[in-house]
Amino acid sequence: MDISSTFTWQLWALVYLGAFIIGLAKAGLKGVEMLNVTIMALVFGGKASTGVVLPMLCVADILAVLYYNRHAQWKYFWQLLPWIIFGVLSGVYIGNILEEAVFKKIMAFVILLIVGVMSWLEYRKSAPIPTSKWFAAMMGIVTGFTTMLGNLAGPLSTIYFLALRLSKNDLIGTAAWLFLVINLFKLPFQVLVWHNVTFDTLQLNLMLLPALVLGFFVGIRIVSIIQDNNYRRVILGLTLLGALVIFMR
């Protein structure tokens, strides 16, 4: 049955807003994607929403790579990629046996962790840049695990890149390539193991595509007028807003 056949106009408004937010986030407004996680989980349920959202993330990642490709910092890409893949594989197994209520609690805990760490980084600007391989490994594994379970890895990777003091465009460009590869890697597991990506969900994705593209180009415009030294504060504010929305659901 078509999953959108019983949608009210309110639910349609929510899912179109969610698609628009995906575009904003992939254009560089990091942190705002947690609002999309909340919206899609509210409409489809926590685990099922990951399959609805993933194909749209892949499309938005392609747009981001095309626009920010020249800014990618490959050193940091290769530092994180193997560990993220390990985290994804862990998430495939654990997520397949988790109950919905436990799944939501894990998502809430991850968001709380994101907000706490990002706040600490903002107020400890004199903290040394972490160069430890263990730091990259830890962040990569947690990023992979959370991206498989709830598409929540964007803010976590942003924490890592902010800790490395990457500039605005370098952060966005590196994250664009990283998540294009990771989201394409996740796709077969969503189709064949969790069965969350179906013909019906892909039909819905096509209907939501215009909102996603519009959100991406609006996001490009907004990011272009944010000065580099204010970008950290904008990300932190958006992340805090997303966390508040989730905890007040």
C-alpha positions as CSV (number, residue, x, y, z in Angstrom):
1,M,0.0,0.0,0.0
2,D,1.2,3.5,-0.8
3,I,2.5,4.9,2.5
4,S,1.4,8.4,1.7
5,S,-2.2,7.4,0.7
6,T,-3.6,8.3,4.2
7,F,-1.6,11.4,4.7
8,T,-3.5,14.5,5.9
9,W,-2.4,17.9,4.6
10,Q,-0.6,18.4,8.0
11,L,1.5,15.3,7.5
12,W,2.3,16.4,3.9
13,A,3.4,19.8,5.2
14,L,5.7,18.0,7.7
15,V,7.4,15.7,5.3
16,Y,7.9,18.5,2.7
17,L,9.4,20.6,5.5
18,G,11.6,17.6,6.4
19,A,12.9,17.4,2.8
20,F,13.5,21.1,2.7
21,I,15.5,20.9,5.9
22,I,17.7,18.1,4.4
23,G,18.6,20.5,1.6
24,L,19.4,23.2,4.0
25,A,21.7,20.9,6.1
26,K,23.6,19.5,3.1
27,A,24.1,23.0,1.8
28,G,26.1,23.7,5.0
29,L,23.6,24.6,7.7
30,K,24.9,21.8,10.0
31,G,22.8,21.0,13.0
32,V,19.5,21.8,11.4
33,E,19.3,18.2,10.2
34,M,18.1,17.2,13.7
35,L,14.9,18.9,13.1
36,N,14.4,16.7,10.1
37,V,15.2,13.6,12.2
38,T,12.4,14.7,14.6
39,I,9.9,15.4,11.8
40,M,10.4,12.1,10.0
41,A,10.5,10.0,13.1
42,L,7.2,11.7,14.2
43,V,5.5,10.8,10.9
44,F,7.0,7.3,10.1
45,G,8.5,6.1,13.4
46,G,12.2,6.2,14.4
47,K,13.6,3.2,12.6
48,A,11.3,3.3,9.5
49,S,12.1,6.9,8.9
50,T,15.8,6.1,8.3
51,G,14.8,4.3,5.1
52,V,12.5,7.1,3.9
53,V,15.2,9.7,4.5
54,L,18.3,7.8,3.2
55,P,17.7,8.1,-0.6
56,M,17.0,11.9,-0.2
57,L,20.3,12.2,1.8
58,C,22.1,10.5,-1.1
59,V,20.7,13.0,-3.6
60,A,21.5,16.0,-1.4
61,D,25.0,14.6,-0.9
62,I,25.5,14.6,-4.7
63,L,24.4,18.2,-4.9
64,A,26.8,19.1,-2.0
65,V,29.7,17.3,-3.7
66,L,29.1,19.1,-7.0
67,Y,29.0,22.5,-5.3
68,Y,31.7,22.1,-2.6
69,N,34.0,19.5,-4.2
70,R,37.1,21.8,-4.4
71,H,37.1,22.4,-0.7
72,A,37.4,18.7,0.4
73,Q,40.3,18.0,2.8
74,W,41.1,14.4,1.9
75,K,43.4,13.8,4.8
76,Y,40.5,14.0,7.2
77,F,38.2,12.1,4.9
78,W,40.5,9.0,5.0
79,Q,41.1,9.3,8.7
80,L,37.4,8.9,9.4
81,L,36.1,6.6,6.6
82,P,37.3,3.2,7.8
83,W,36.1,3.8,11.4
84,I,32.7,5.1,10.2
85,I,32.3,1.9,8.1
86,F,33.0,-0.2,11.2
87,G,30.4,1.8,13.1
88,V,27.8,1.4,10.3
89,L,28.3,-2.4,10.3
90,S,27.9,-2.4,14.1
91,G,24.7,-0.4,13.7
92,V,23.3,-2.8,11.1
93,Y,23.4,-5.7,13.6
94,I,22.4,-3.8,16.8
95,G,19.7,-1.8,15.1
96,N,18.1,-4.9,13.7
97,I,17.4,-6.2,17.2
98,L,16.5,-3.0,19.0
99,E,13.0,-2.2,20.0
100,E,11.5,1.0,18.9
101,A,11.4,2.6,22.4
102,V,15.0,1.7,23.0
103,F,15.9,3.1,19.6
104,K,14.3,6.4,20.4
105,K,16.2,6.6,23.7
106,I,19.5,6.1,22.0
107,M,18.7,8.8,19.5
108,A,17.9,11.2,22.3
109,F,21.1,10.3,24.2
110,V,23.2,10.9,21.1
111,I,21.6,14.4,20.6
112,L,22.3,15.3,24.2
113,L,25.9,14.2,23.8
114,I,26.2,16.3,20.6
115,V,24.9,19.4,22.3
116,G,27.2,19.0,25.3
117,V,30.4,18.4,23.3
118,M,29.7,21.3,20.9
119,S,29.0,23.6,23.8
120,W,32.3,22.6,25.4
121,L,34.2,23.3,22.2
122,E,32.6,26.7,21.8
123,Y,33.6,27.9,25.2
124,R,37.0,26.2,25.2
125,K,38.4,27.9,22.1
126,S,41.9,27.7,23.4
127,A,41.7,23.9,23.6
128,P,44.5,22.2,21.5
129,I,43.6,20.7,18.2
130,P,43.2,16.9,18.7
131,T,45.6,14.9,16.6
132,S,45.3,11.5,18.3
133,K,44.4,8.6,16.0
134,W,42.2,7.3,18.9
135,F,40.1,10.5,18.7
136,A,39.5,10.0,15.0
137,A,38.7,6.3,15.7
138,M,36.2,7.1,18.5
139,M,34.4,9.8,16.5
140,G,34.3,7.6,13.4
141,I,32.8,4.6,15.1
142,V,30.2,6.7,16.9
143,T,29.4,8.6,13.7
144,G,28.9,5.3,11.7
145,F,26.8,3.8,14.4
146,T,24.5,6.8,14.8
147,T,24.2,7.4,11.0
148,M,22.9,3.8,10.6
149,L,20.5,3.9,13.5
150,G,19.0,7.4,13.0
151,N,20.8,9.5,10.4
152,L,22.2,11.5,13.3
153,A,25.9,11.5,12.3
154,G,26.0,15.0,10.7
155,P,26.4,16.9,14.0
156,L,28.9,14.3,15.3
157,S,31.1,14.7,12.2
158,T,30.7,18.4,12.6
159,I,32.1,18.2,16.1
160,Y,35.2,16.4,14.8
161,F,35.8,19.0,12.0
162,L,35.2,21.9,14.4
163,A,37.7,20.4,16.8
164,L,40.2,20.4,13.9
165,R,39.5,24.1,13.3
166,L,38.4,23.5,9.7
167,S,37.1,26.6,7.9
168,K,33.5,26.8,6.8
169,N,33.9,25.6,3.2
170,D,36.5,23.0,4.1
171,L,34.2,21.5,6.7
172,I,31.2,21.4,4.3
173,G,33.2,20.0,1.4
174,T,34.9,17.3,3.4
175,A,31.6,16.3,5.0
176,A,29.9,16.2,1.6
177,W,32.3,13.6,0.2
178,L,32.3,11.6,3.4
179,F,28.6,11.3,3.7
180,L,28.0,10.6,0.0
181,V,30.3,7.5,0.3
182,I,28.8,6.5,3.7
183,N,25.1,6.9,2.7
184,L,25.6,5.0,-0.5
185,F,27.3,2.3,1.6
186,K,24.3,2.2,3.9
187,L,21.7,1.9,1.2
188,P,22.0,-1.9,0.5
189,F,21.6,-2.6,4.3
190,Q,18.4,-0.5,4.4
191,V,17.0,-2.4,1.3
192,L,18.1,-6.0,2.0
193,V,18.5,-6.2,5.8
194,W,16.1,-3.7,7.4
195,H,13.7,-3.6,4.4
196,N,13.1,0.2,5.0
197,V,13.7,1.3,1.4
198,T,10.8,0.1,-0.8
199,F,9.2,1.1,-4.1
200,D,6.6,3.1,-2.1
201,T,9.2,5.0,-0.1
202,L,11.1,5.8,-3.4
203,Q,7.9,7.1,-4.9
204,L,7.5,9.4,-1.9
205,N,11.1,10.5,-2.3
206,L,10.5,11.6,-5.9
207,M,7.5,13.6,-4.7
208,L,9.6,15.3,-2.0
209,L,12.6,16.0,-4.3
210,P,11.5,19.6,-5.4
211,A,11.4,20.6,-1.7
212,L,14.9,19.2,-1.1
213,V,16.4,21.0,-4.1
214,L,14.8,24.2,-3.1
215,G,16.2,23.8,0.5
216,F,19.7,23.2,-0.9
217,F,19.8,26.4,-2.9
218,V,18.2,28.4,-0.2
219,G,20.9,26.9,2.2
220,I,23.7,27.9,-0.3
221,R,22.5,31.5,-0.2
222,I,22.2,31.6,3.6
223,V,25.7,29.9,4.1
224,S,27.3,32.4,1.7
225,I,26.4,35.4,3.8
226,I,27.5,33.8,7.1
227,Q,31.0,35.0,8.0
228,D,33.5,32.2,8.7
229,N,34.1,33.3,12.3
230,N,30.4,33.2,13.0
231,Y,29.8,29.8,11.4
232,R,30.6,27.9,14.6
233,R,28.0,29.9,16.6
234,V,25.4,29.3,13.9
235,I,26.0,25.6,14.0
236,L,25.8,25.4,17.7
237,G,22.6,27.4,17.8
238,L,20.9,25.2,15.2
239,T,22.0,22.0,17.1
240,L,20.6,23.3,20.3
241,L,17.3,24.2,18.6
242,G,17.1,20.7,17.2
243,A,17.8,19.1,20.6
244,L,15.1,21.2,22.2
245,V,12.5,20.2,19.6
246,I,13.3,16.5,20.1
247,F,13.2,16.6,23.9
248,M,10.0,18.6,23.9
249,R,8.2,16.1,21.7
